[in-house]
Amino acid sequence: MTKLYSIRWVVHPSAPEQEKRLELHLESLVSSGELDKINREYVVTGKAIQTIEKYEEEERKHIEAVKLQKKMFWLTIFLAILAVVQAGIVKLPTILDFTK
């Protein structure tokens, strides 16, 4: 934990809970094969790199999907406004008149 938070983490009131939580996370990664534990040190395996790449790809796809949904929302609002104008519910002044 010192490498993450400096030596001051020891005096934090929730230091034991945080250390236990970090240990549980690390042991979980060891049991899933993403880390190897060698003499109280953890070594990243190829599976961890693959997992990180997969996560980053999923995150990128999610961000793209959110952007697409926002664009579709604004397009829908714009089309709804045009439909209201075309239905005659809201009257706007004529900009172009092709009847002449």
Secondary structure as GFF3:
##gff-version 3
##sequence-region A 1 100
A	DSSP	alpha_helix	2	5	.	.	.	ID=ss1
A	DSSP	three_ten_helix	7	11	.	.	.	ID=ss2
A	DSSP	alpha_helix	15	31	.	.	.	ID=ss3
A	DSSP	beta_strand	35	38	.	.	.	ID=ss4
A	DSSP	beta_strand	41	44	.	.	.	ID=ss5
A	DSSP	alpha_helix	46	87	.	.	.	ID=ss6
###
